[in-house]
Amino acid sequence: MSYLITPEYYTPLLDLKQTELGIKQIKEFFQLNLSSELRLRRVTAPLFVLKGMGINDDLNGVERPVSFPIKDMGDAKAEVVHSLAKWKRMTLADYHIEPGYGIYTDMNAIRADEELGNLHSLYVDQWDWERVITPADRTIDFLKEIVNRIYAAMIRTEYMVYEMYPQIKPCLPEKLHFIHAEELRQLYPNLSPKEREHAITQKYGAVFIVGIGCELGDGKKHDGRAPDYDDYSTPGLNGLPGLNGDLLVWDTPLQRSIELSSMGIRVDKEALIRQLKASGEEQRLELYFHKRLMNDTLPLSIGGGIGQSRLCLFYLRKAHIGEIQASIWPEDMRKECLKHNIYLI
């Protein structure tokens, strides 16, 4: 089911030509800053992988991957990637990347089960990155250091946009606010997880919520995470479980928080077994990726994804992701957008 927010009195600050130029500049500037902040080299990534290898990500475990038969391989099934979390970790091993260095890539995907709206499209484009770490780096302090480096690149990019288009005033706070999902639940016990995100992000402007995927005090999760990439069970912030999280910023046109990045320290062998057991997915240990992790042929790593279109939507003060990227939208959404000065590409 599609969902549309139509801001009152919305007028785009940039025309179509300025928008396209802005998108190009943001993407070039941000990825250059990201790669130098985290010491990442660019690599080429697949659009699809073979089914049944355990390489594709399950996200929340319910999304169906887009798949197709390969004629020249006896109709073996290929799946369009959901994300590249596991593929990147194998690539770190194959490229023999040293601790303290990593890779990034343009990840493009199709998510057919996405609920379409201002922030969600069938087409997903993000920078996926992964960096080799040491056992000593598997701490909440190291996670925070990496998150702050990414945020520093975001701050610089915002200023670059302001130099290009002075009508777009910077709004990101100097400091990013960190909070655990359990602390957030206790702060706003009567709100849903999504409402909590809006409340805390409106207060601070930019927030990193730690512990996405772990069970909270009320027996529920703040949000879902596949059990075999992020470590959401090792003690972290203030002794609470989780070495991962989501980075959110307050979006003025939409008057809500938007998630720009999801990332975390990846599971080691102990965390993998613990999380697969808790989610009843122990059979995954028979899959190719999981066997490599258990056999110590994959490095310890930290990684994540940063939404390209969402980042551009935020910086250019747009009201709909369809103003940034070309995709398919329900006809009634297109008509409603047009009524409110939202021009979908």
Sequence and secondary structure as in RCSB ss.txt:
>XXXX:A:sequence
MSYLITPEYYTPLLDLKQTELGIKQIKEFFQLNLSSELRLRRVTAPLFVLKGMGINDDLNGVERPVSFPIKDMGD
AKAEVVHSLAKWKRMTLADYHIEPGYGIYTDMNAIRADEELGNLHSLYVDQWDWERVITPADRTIDFLKEIVNRI
YAAMIRTEYMVYEMYPQIKPCLPEKLHFIHAEELRQLYPNLSPKEREHAITQKYGAVFIVGIGCELGDGKKHDGR
APDYDDYSTPGLNGLPGLNGDLLVWDTPLQRSIELSSMGIRVDKEALIRQLKASGEEQRLELYFHKRLMNDTLPL
SIGGGIGQSRLCLFYLRKAHIGEIQASIWPEDMRKECLKHNIYLI
>XXXX:A:secstr
  B    TT   SS HHHHHHHHHHHHHHHHHHHHHHHTEEE    SEEETTSS S  TTTT    EEEEGGGTT
EEEEE S  HHHHHHHHHHTT  TT EEEEEEEEE TT   BSS  SEEEEEEEEEE  GGG SHHHHHHHHHHH
HHHHHHHHHHHHHH TTS     SS EEEEHHHHHHHSTTS HHHHHHHHHHHHSEEEEE TTSB TTS BSS  
 TTSB  SSB GGG B SEEEEEEEETTTTEEEEEEEEEEB  HHHHHHHHHHTT GGGGGSHHHHHHHTT S  
EEEEEEEHHHHHHHHTT S GGGTS     HHHHHHHHHTT    
